[in-house]
Amino acid sequence: MMKKVIFILTIAALLSCDAAAKTKGVTVSKRRILVDGERYLIRGVCYSPVPKGSRRRSFKSLTQDLALMTEAGVNTIRVYVPIDDKAVLDEIHAAGIKVIIGFGYDQRGNFDILSGSFIDYVNRYKNHEAVLMWELGNEYNYHPEWFKDDIRIWYEALNKAAEQIHKNDPLHPVATAHGELPDALALSSCPNVDVWGMNAYRWDHPESLFSEWKEISSKPMYLSEAGADSYMKIASHGYEQGENQKAQADANRNILKAVFRNKDICSGVTLFSFADEWWKAGSPREHDTGGSAPNSTGVPYDGAPNEEYWGIVDVDRNKKETFPIVKEIYQKAAR
């Protein structure tokens, strides 16, 4: 009898270990993103560290940036171009932060989808603990002209690339960053996409997006871009024209609270963005107004995106008024 009991307990232990092993890595279950079997809510920022006076990304400020992100409760950064530097990924991981690695369609063969070289990067870094998921494209649905005016070309490429990643890396999901809510064509064309990111600017109240998504899909979603800039093109809604950090802080407060009130549907947000990017409009040595982004008239509170004013810190890493707001809400969401 004792031998039978020991045998049963041994089998149970082995099954338990096997089940635990199956939960390793990043997976999706219904509407949730899971890391090692535990729910993962994205408390993130979009991150393109281009120094003042330059148009090229540099990680010279990484240590300082990670310290600020950690203070703000950030657990995820989203990058638009892969980070091909293990030391950078190691430092990000050591800070307790994960990365959403973005791939472009045509980047002249530099880890892009068109050349197929993206899969080389996946295979090189798929075992790195900093990786949260792979993300294909960034609101390409706004640019059918890039695909011979036939957006189905992009959706086919997206779906095939996602399938290829699944074959090479079963431990990380594949996302895409779609401009606004995907339509029926996008969803039906891309069954291999596991998580739908949405770049969505619906003033300071994105709640309608979550209810609309619930009606059309049971997959996880997150806001891959959301937020507000700190420049008012016109006086509006009680906010004065010109640089206006209060307008940004108020908008981000409302947006982030809405995200985490709806965590049954939304898996979080990568707020746009971490630092002001002076390269977006005019001279990279000057803080210019202007710049444009497609389908962004929903930017609070003037309907005008000023592309160089989106950071929660400025280009010199001084905290804006929105920084303590982000910190308060992200730290509360982490509890």
N, C-alpha and C positions, 0 to 999 in steps of 0.2 A: 504493500500500500504506500509506504514511504517513498519508494522508488518512483511510483506512478505520480505522486504529488510533485516530487522534484522534477520529473520529466515535464509535467504540465507547466510548472513555474518557469522552467528553462525555455520552453517554447514561447510562453507568454512574454518573457523578457526579450527573446529574439525578435518577436513580432513588434514589440514596443520600440526596440532599437531601429528596426526596419522602417517603421512609421515615422520615427523622428528623422531618419536619414532622408526620407522622401520630402520632408518639409524644409530641408536646407535650401538656401538660395532665395531668390525673389520669385514669387508666384502670384497668380491672381485667383481669387475664389469669389464667384458671383460679382458683386460690385466692389470688392476690396482688393487692395494690394497688400501682400503679405511678405514680410522679411523673416526668414527662418520660422515660418508658421504664425508669426504675430502680426496683427494689424499695423500697417504703416501709413500714417497721415503725413503728407508732404507739407512741410513748413519751409517754403523755399524762396529763393531769389534767382532771377536770371543774371548771368555773370559773364560779362565781356570786358575784362580789365585792360582797356586801351589807355595808355598814359596820355596826359596832356601834351599836345604838340605832335602826337603820333596818330597813325591810322592802323597800327598793327597791335595785336594783343600781346601782352607781356605779363608774366607771373612774378615780376620782381616785388610786387606789393602783396604777394599771397599770404605771408605770415600775418601781416597787419590786417588784411581783409578777413582771414579766417577768425582772428580774434574778435573782430567786430560782428561777424556773422554768429559766432558762438554766443556772444553777449546778447544778441537779438533773438536767440532761440531758433536760429535757422538749422535745419537738419538736412537740407537738400539744395544743391545748386544745379541750375540748368545751363548747359553750354550749347552754343549753336554749331561749334566746330570741335571735333575730337581733340582731347588733350593727349598728345603723343609724348608723354614724359612721365615715366614711372615715379620719379621723385616727387612730382607735383601731385599725382594721385595718392602717393603714400602719405604726403603731408595732409591732404584733405581727409583721408581715412583716419589718420591719427587725431584729427580734430573732431571726429565723431560725425562727419558729414558725408553724405552720399551724393553721387553725380548722375544726372540724366545726360547721357552722351548723345548729342545731335549729329546727324549726318545730312549733308546737302545732296542735291541731285547731281549737279554738274559743278564740281570744284577742280576742274582740270586734272582729274585723276588722283586728287589728294584725298584718299579715303572717302570717295563719293559713290553714289548709287549707279550713275551712268557707266562708269568704268568697271564697277564691281569690286573696287579696291576697299570698300567699306568692310567687307567680310574679313579682310586681312587684319584690320584693326580689332574687330570682334574677337577673332581667334587669338590675337596677341594679348588682349586684356580681359577676356571673359572670366578669368579666375581672380581678377583684382577685386578686393572687398569694397572698394569705393564705388563700384558701379551699381546703380539702382536699376536702370533699364536703358535700352537703346531707343532712340527717337529718330524717326525718318521724316525729314522735311519740316518746313516751317511756313504754315499758311499758304502753301502752293496753290490751293484752290482759288486764291485771288489772282493767280497769274496763269491763266490758260495760254497766254501768248508765249510762254516758255515751252509749251508742249504742242506747238503747231495749232494752237487754238482748239485743242481737243483735250480736255482735262482727264479724259479716260486713259490717256497715255500715262499720265502721272499715277493714277490709281492702280493701273496694272503693274507699273514698276514698283510702287509702294508695296503692293500685296506680294509680289514675287520676292522682293528683298526681305520682307518679314518672314516669309516661308524659309528662305535661305538661312536667316539667323536662327530660326527654331531648330533647323537641322544641325547647326553647328554649336548652339548654346541653349540647352534646355533649362538653364538656371536663371535666366533673366527674361522678363517680358519685353515685347516690342510695342512701342507707342508711336503715335504721330501727333504733330502739333497742327491742328486744323484751324483755319480761320472761322471762328464762330461755330454754330451748331452744324454738324455734318448732315447733308441731305441723304435721301434714299439711295442715290447713285453712289455716293461715297461709302456708305455703310455696306451696301450689297456688293460693291467691288472689292472690298478689303476685309474679308473674313479673318485673315491672318493677323490683323492688328488686335493686340490684347487690351491696350489702354488708349483711350482717346483723350489727348490733350486738346484744349480749346483756347485759342487766343481770343478773348472776349472782352469787349469794352461796352458795357451796358450801364453807363453812368456810374452811380455808386450803389446799384442794387441788382446784382446778378442772379437773384433767386429764380427768376423765370426760366433761366437756362437750365437749372437743375430739374425743374418739373418737366420741361420739354424733353430733356434727355431721358428721364424715367419712362416716358411714353414710347420711346423709339428704340431703346437698347437696355440690355441688362448687364453690359460690360462696365468696368471701372472707367471713370473719367476724372480729370482734374483740370484746373485752370492753368494752362501753360504760360499764359500772359494775362495779367490783369493789373489794375492800379491807376495811378494818376501822375501827371507831371506837376512840377512846382512853378509853372509860369502860366499866368492868365493872359491870353491874347486880348481879351476885352474884360471890362468889369461886368460881372454877372453873378446872380444868386447871392448877392451880398459880399462877394469877394472882389477886391480891387484889382485893376489891371496891373500887369508887371509881375515880377517874381513874387510868388505867394505860396510860401511853405505851409501856411495854415490850410489853404484849400486842398493841397495834396494830403496833408495829415488827416483832415476830416474825411476825405474820400476813401483813403486807404483804410481808415477805421471801419467805415460802413461796409466796404467790400470784404475785408477779412472776417468781420463778425458774421456776415452772411455765409461765407464759405464754411466756417466751422459750426454754424447752426445747422447746416445741411450735410453733415458728414456721412449720413446714411446713403447719400447719392454721390457726393463729391469727395474725392480722395485728397483734397488739399489744393495748394496753389504755389506756383513760382512767381512771386511778385516781380513785376517789371519796374525797376531793375535795382541792382545793388548800388552802382555808382553812376553819376552823370557821365555821359559819353560825348566829349567835345568834338569828336570826329564826324558826327552825324550831319551837321549842316555848316557850310562855310569853312573858315579856317580852323584846323584842329588846335590852334594856339589861342583861340578866343571862344568865349561862351556865347554862342549865337542863339538867337531865337529862330523859329521856323523849323523846317524839316517836315516830312510828311510820312504818314503810314496809311496803308490801304484800309478802307472801311472802318475808320477810327473816329467818326464823328460822335460816337458815344463816350468820348473822353470827358470826364468831369473836370471843371464845371463850365467850360467854355466851348466844348466840342472841337477843340483844336489841339492836336498833338504837337508839343514842342519837344523834339526828339532829344535835345541835349539836357533836359531837366528832369529825367525820370528817376534818378537815384534816390535811395533812402539815405545815402551820404553823397556829398559833392565829390568832385574829381580829386580833391585833396584829402578826402576821407573825413571831413568834418560832418558830424551828424546833423541831419535836417530835423525839422519838427516832427516828421513822420516816424523817425527812428524809435523813440520810446513807445509810440503807438504799436508799431510792429512788434517790438520786444514784449510788450504787455500781452498782446493777443497770442503770439506764438508760444510764449512761456506758459500761458494758461492752457492752450491746446495740447501742450506736451504732458500735462498732468493726468 
